[in-house]
């Protein structure tokens, strides 16, 4: 396919999405949906093939803050990098579907994929200092991003308008002296201020979805609460969607609408936040909650025996069965499907909630 044909196809994909967005806007607000369907990510290495994400399914709707939790190394960040096309090639291979408003991103050309990603998605990284360039002022970096965003949308913004927009964005993320921040370098700002700048940079392209990868890890407790409050406001007041990657159950309980629990690349449980904390179903989720220290009582927080498996030789069927206190023969033979429990969208991939054969084995 020559360059002219690729440009035409790229425009057609974007125009189709924008026309759909325009129709929805006239009907009362653009409503987008993102869905990971049976998504797998494998890496080739000298030690073999590692399937780090294994047939993950997850849906993100308009105006939702979804928390993705699990141990370090469980595949949370890899799943999000697959969405943003940030995985190294050719080492990483992605299979399955990533659908945005019915368009499978994995079937687009690289140019189509990049244009759609830059238009609708952005990411806030774990290390705010590492994601900012210490050789340029914050103002230089924000002006460059705003200029490029304007060009992609067919706009040629004046320097004064770009400066005004940069100030507005910094005020949106609750920085009190935006003019001083624009004149500063990243090493002249605190960790919390740098993280706010990173969020402002993410907002500069007006994304529908923000992926926040452990955005509060390096921050103290008070600043962490302020950053979480900011993400909550972006969802409640601006109608954006946020995918919050974290290993902290306390963080997701504070701000998330829904929670997806990942173990060894598999989404093992998904539920609304109140349901998950009131009635955790998967043994891994129960184990994670048992790891949280209590401020009352005499009991000491319990850990989960064992470690994450070797991804080049993972356990058969259910990947959690070597560590599970309720493991049954079927857990070693057949991978459990995502089973709906109740009417509230609570889903769990565990044979304890499966067919009669599994229940009978569980009682033996």
Wavefront OBJ file of the C-alpha trace (Angstrom):
o trace
v 0.000 0.000 0.000
v 1.488 3.334 -1.056
v 1.685 6.423 1.145
v -1.330 8.139 -0.454
v -3.550 5.106 0.055
v -2.355 4.741 3.687
v -3.106 8.401 4.398
v -6.586 8.025 2.898
v -7.324 4.914 4.958
v -5.985 6.527 8.136
v -8.246 9.534 7.588
v -11.225 7.261 6.890
v -10.773 5.389 10.188
v -10.434 8.625 12.156
v -13.312 10.322 10.318
v -15.588 7.354 11.014
v -14.848 7.569 14.742
v -15.250 11.347 14.768
v -18.567 11.139 12.874
v -19.799 8.612 15.432
v -18.613 10.903 18.218
v -20.385 13.834 16.579
v -23.677 11.934 16.330
v -23.424 10.913 19.979
v -22.547 14.470 20.954
v -25.756 15.735 19.353
v -27.628 12.989 21.205
v -26.249 14.055 24.590
v -22.527 13.392 24.882
v -19.983 11.159 23.181
v -20.029 7.665 24.684
v -17.026 5.488 23.914
v -16.254 1.891 24.869
v -12.917 0.082 25.006
v -12.769 -3.703 25.244
v -9.898 -6.140 25.633
v -11.173 -9.449 24.279
v -9.169 -12.647 24.826
v -5.950 -10.604 24.680
v -2.599 -12.370 25.004
v 0.929 -10.942 24.993
v 3.941 -13.208 24.536
v 7.655 -12.417 24.584
v 10.352 -14.373 22.795
v 13.624 -14.773 24.667
v 16.577 -17.108 24.886
v 14.783 -18.997 27.671
v 11.668 -19.633 25.579
v 8.253 -18.110 24.974
v 6.704 -16.263 27.915
v 2.963 -15.571 27.831
v 2.813 -12.606 30.202
v -0.833 -11.748 29.487
v -3.064 -14.776 28.963
v -6.439 -14.293 27.270
v -7.437 -11.230 29.286
v -10.929 -9.773 28.851
v -11.910 -6.387 30.263
v -14.275 -3.576 29.277
v -13.878 0.155 29.960
v -16.943 2.350 29.654
v -17.437 6.098 29.526
v -16.808 7.977 32.769
v -15.386 5.035 34.726
v -12.335 4.744 36.937
v -11.216 1.120 36.859
v -8.507 -0.201 39.140
v -6.292 -3.074 37.983
v -4.574 -4.725 40.938
v -2.182 -7.616 41.463
v 1.331 -8.494 42.544
v 4.319 -6.894 40.881
v 4.995 -8.802 37.667
v 1.421 -10.006 37.122
v 1.065 -8.334 33.704
v -0.847 -5.150 34.570
v 1.523 -2.720 32.852
v 2.090 -5.060 29.892
v -1.668 -5.123 29.249
v -1.784 -1.326 29.127
v 1.330 -1.046 26.982
v -0.326 -3.395 24.509
v -3.208 -0.916 24.297
v -0.858 2.018 23.671
v 1.365 0.055 21.258
v 4.429 0.585 23.471
v 5.692 -2.994 23.520
v 9.074 -3.775 21.909
v 9.043 -5.332 18.478
v 9.625 -8.049 17.365
v 10.119 -9.552 20.841
v 6.492 -8.937 21.871
v 3.575 -10.522 20.054
v -0.016 -9.504 20.711
v -3.019 -11.714 19.891
v -6.746 -11.333 20.476
v -8.680 -8.090 20.065
v -8.537 -4.547 21.436
v -11.771 -2.905 20.298
v -12.447 0.813 20.533
v -16.019 1.627 19.487
v -16.053 -1.583 17.471
v -12.730 -0.932 15.692
v -10.073 -3.579 16.361
v -6.860 -1.644 16.979
v -4.725 -4.687 16.221
v -6.001 -4.791 12.629
v -5.092 -1.170 11.869
v -1.931 -0.144 10.059
v 0.797 1.390 12.275
v -0.117 4.871 11.011
v -3.831 4.364 11.687
v -3.079 2.953 15.121
v -0.798 5.836 16.052
v -3.293 8.487 14.980
v -6.152 6.903 16.904
v -3.996 6.342 19.991
v -2.759 9.934 20.047
v -6.324 11.191 19.662
v -8.075 9.148 22.360
v -5.541 7.676 24.820
v -2.674 8.898 26.956
v -0.580 7.631 29.841
v 0.755 8.908 33.142
v 3.883 6.969 34.069
v 5.015 5.763 37.477
v 8.137 7.940 37.652
v 7.179 11.558 36.937
v 10.786 12.782 36.979
v 11.910 10.095 34.542
v 9.078 10.930 32.137
v 10.063 14.629 31.960
v 13.133 15.982 30.161
v 15.472 17.724 32.647
v 17.139 19.759 29.857
v 13.979 21.670 28.931
v 11.662 23.782 31.046
v 8.168 22.541 31.784
v 6.892 25.340 29.560
v 8.983 24.198 26.584
v 7.714 20.644 26.946
v 4.077 21.654 27.291
v 4.249 24.064 24.362
v 5.717 21.345 22.143
v 2.967 18.859 23.068
v 0.215 21.452 22.578
v 1.652 22.531 19.222
v 1.784 18.957 17.932
v -1.718 18.226 19.231
v -3.021 21.312 17.423
v -1.389 20.272 14.152
v -2.909 16.805 14.339
v -6.317 18.457 14.691
v -5.646 20.842 11.792
v -5.125 23.887 14.038
v -2.298 26.412 14.034
v -2.351 27.901 17.511
v -0.604 31.161 18.271
v 2.158 31.223 20.877
v -0.068 33.318 23.158
v -2.928 30.809 22.898
v -0.567 27.894 23.596
v 0.799 29.696 26.665
v -2.743 30.388 27.860
v -3.714 26.750 27.377
v -0.634 25.544 29.282
v -1.557 27.783 32.215
v -5.143 26.489 32.135
v -3.972 22.870 32.215
v -1.665 23.471 35.165
v -4.522 25.113 37.043
v -6.719 22.126 36.192
v -4.254 19.859 38.009
v -4.320 22.271 40.974
v -0.903 23.915 40.690
v -1.235 27.325 42.325
v 1.525 29.196 40.494
v 1.432 27.891 36.905
v 3.577 30.699 35.465
v 6.454 29.818 37.800
v 6.047 26.104 37.043
v 6.292 26.788 33.295
v 9.601 28.572 33.849
v 10.962 25.717 35.982
v 12.854 22.522 35.178
v 11.645 19.172 36.508
v 14.508 18.937 39.031
v 13.352 22.230 40.565
v 9.923 20.805 41.428
v 8.802 18.295 44.053
v 7.680 14.771 43.165
v 4.022 15.672 43.616
v 4.358 18.765 41.416
v 6.101 16.743 38.710
v 3.308 14.178 38.784
v 0.740 16.955 38.375
v 2.732 18.261 35.414
v 2.690 14.752 33.906
v -1.081 14.638 34.278
v -1.358 18.082 32.666
v 0.747 16.849 29.731
v -1.554 13.837 29.387
v -4.589 16.134 29.356
v -3.055 18.414 26.728
v -4.247 16.121 23.916
v -7.766 15.966 25.431
v -7.821 12.137 25.697
v -10.890 10.033 26.326
v -8.878 7.535 28.410
v -5.938 8.117 30.748
v -3.842 5.116 31.759
v -2.214 5.816 35.126
v 0.602 3.346 35.850
v 1.326 3.347 39.603
v 1.042 7.170 39.671
v 1.335 7.490 43.463
v 4.094 4.970 44.255
v 6.903 7.482 44.866
v 4.747 10.048 46.684
v 4.087 10.557 50.374
v 0.640 9.817 51.775
v -0.764 13.348 51.717
v 0.368 14.021 48.131
v -0.891 10.575 47.130
v -4.369 11.498 48.365
v -4.289 14.745 46.383
v -3.303 12.953 43.160
v -6.044 10.353 43.625
v -8.555 13.142 44.232
v -7.418 14.740 40.983
v -8.018 11.543 38.985
v -11.419 11.206 40.624
v -12.295 14.761 39.549
v -11.245 14.064 35.950
v -13.799 11.246 35.867
v -16.657 12.841 37.831
v -16.375 16.402 36.499
v -14.994 15.941 32.973
v -16.451 12.541 32.067
v -13.094 10.983 31.197
v -12.227 7.359 31.773
v -9.214 6.242 33.813
v -7.431 2.904 34.075
v -5.495 2.941 37.338
v -2.736 0.325 37.631
v -1.678 -0.339 41.208
v -0.709 -3.016 43.708
v -2.478 -1.121 46.514
v -5.946 -2.311 47.441
v -6.353 0.809 49.587
v -5.907 3.034 46.551
v -8.541 1.271 44.437
v -10.978 1.108 47.334
v -10.705 4.875 47.695
v -11.377 5.924 44.089
v -12.247 3.042 41.720
v -15.735 2.282 40.407
v -14.739 -1.247 39.395
v -11.768 -3.470 40.130
v -10.076 -6.110 37.974
v -7.739 -8.488 39.821
v -4.880 -9.976 37.773
v -2.754 -12.984 38.605
v 0.054 -14.237 36.338
v -1.394 -12.494 33.298
v -5.001 -13.615 33.871
v -7.945 -11.463 34.979
v -9.194 -13.747 37.761
v -11.938 -11.516 39.175
v -13.827 -8.372 38.221
v -16.510 -6.578 40.225
v -17.740 -3.234 41.421
v -15.531 -1.912 44.197
v -18.138 -2.348 46.983
v -18.890 -5.927 45.855
v -15.248 -6.929 45.611
v -14.376 -5.759 49.115
v -17.616 -7.013 50.678
v -17.649 -10.413 48.940
v -14.296 -11.395 47.378
v -14.677 -14.712 45.566
v -11.421 -15.845 43.975
v -8.958 -17.406 46.454
v -6.259 -15.053 45.152
v -8.415 -11.983 45.871
v -9.178 -13.333 49.337
v -5.444 -13.846 49.863
v -4.617 -10.296 48.742
v -7.119 -8.849 51.190
v -5.697 -11.035 53.978
v -2.274 -9.474 53.286
v -3.520 -6.014 54.269
v -2.413 -5.142 57.851
v -5.222 -4.403 60.305
v -5.117 -1.591 62.849
v -7.409 -3.444 65.260
v -7.374 -6.929 66.760
v -4.495 -9.273 67.456
v -4.279 -11.064 64.099
v -1.163 -10.571 61.994
v -1.597 -9.993 58.254
v -1.158 -13.235 56.313
v 0.817 -13.668 53.115
v 0.099 -15.911 50.130
v 2.466 -18.912 50.073
v 4.650 -19.265 46.996
v 5.550 -16.847 44.206
v 4.398 -15.949 40.712
v 5.101 -18.773 38.233
v 7.765 -18.890 35.553
v 5.990 -17.458 32.502
v 7.975 -19.689 30.151
v 6.569 -22.776 31.918
v 3.361 -21.696 33.693
v 1.082 -24.115 35.556
v -1.494 -25.924 33.433
v -5.143 -24.827 33.401
v -5.627 -22.427 36.351
v -2.334 -20.625 36.901
v -3.071 -20.086 40.592
v -3.647 -23.735 41.522
v -0.106 -24.393 42.932
v -0.705 -21.659 45.536
v -4.438 -22.178 46.063
v -5.698 -23.686 49.354
v -8.847 -24.914 47.546
v -7.202 -26.495 44.471
v -9.086 -29.450 42.954
v -8.183 -31.920 40.179
v -10.215 -29.928 37.649
v -8.063 -26.868 38.406
v -5.034 -28.721 37.003
v -6.918 -30.061 33.986
v -9.124 -27.288 32.585
v -8.815 -23.523 32.599
v -11.828 -21.990 34.382
v -13.976 -19.577 32.356
v -15.092 -16.191 33.674
v -18.241 -17.110 35.596
v -20.936 -14.518 36.363
v -21.991 -14.544 40.019
v -25.149 -12.608 40.854
v -26.632 -9.809 38.767
v -24.176 -7.015 39.534
v -21.478 -7.782 36.956
v -19.352 -9.784 39.398
v -17.243 -12.282 37.408
v -14.725 -14.789 38.691
v -12.487 -17.318 36.915
v -12.607 -20.130 39.460
v -14.040 -23.646 39.444
v -15.362 -23.146 42.980
v -18.206 -21.259 41.297
v -18.421 -23.506 38.226
v -20.313 -26.663 37.327
v -21.694 -29.398 39.558
v -18.610 -31.572 39.025
v -16.392 -28.852 40.490
v -18.713 -28.306 43.454
v -18.800 -32.037 44.166
v -14.991 -32.230 44.111
v -14.771 -29.195 46.381
v -16.796 -30.948 49.077
v -14.743 -34.165 49.052
l 1 2 3 4 5 6 7 8 9 10 11 12 13 14 15 16 17 18 19 20 21 22 23 24 25 26 27 28 29 30 31 32 33 34 35 36 37 38 39 40 41 42 43 44 45 46 47 48 49 50 51 52 53 54 55 56 57 58 59 60 61 62 63 64 65 66 67 68 69 70 71 72 73 74 75 76 77 78 79 80 81 82 83 84 85 86 87 88 89 90 91 92 93 94 95 96 97 98 99 100 101 102 103 104 105 106 107 108 109 110 111 112 113 114 115 116 117 118 119 120 121 122 123 124 125 126 127 128 129 130 131 132 133 134 135 136 137 138 139 140 141 142 143 144 145 146 147 148 149 150 151 152 153 154 155 156 157 158 159 160 161 162 163 164 165 166 167 168 169 170 171 172 173 174 175 176 177 178 179 180 181 182 183 184 185 186 187 188 189 190 191 192 193 194 195 196 197 198 199 200 201 202 203 204 205 206 207 208 209 210 211 212 213 214 215 216 217 218 219 220 221 222 223 224 225 226 227 228 229 230 231 232 233 234 235 236 237 238 239 240 241 242 243 244 245 246 247 248 249 250 251 252 253 254 255 256 257 258 259 260 261 262 263 264 265 266 267 268 269 270 271 272 273 274 275 276 277 278 279 280 281 282 283 284 285 286 287 288 289 290 291 292 293 294 295 296 297 298 299 300 301 302 303 304 305 306 307 308 309 310 311 312 313 314 315 316 317 318 319 320 321 322 323 324 325 326 327 328 329 330 331 332 333 334 335 336 337 338 339 340 341 342 343 344 345 346 347 348 349 350 351 352 353 354 355 356 357 358 359 360 361 362 363 364
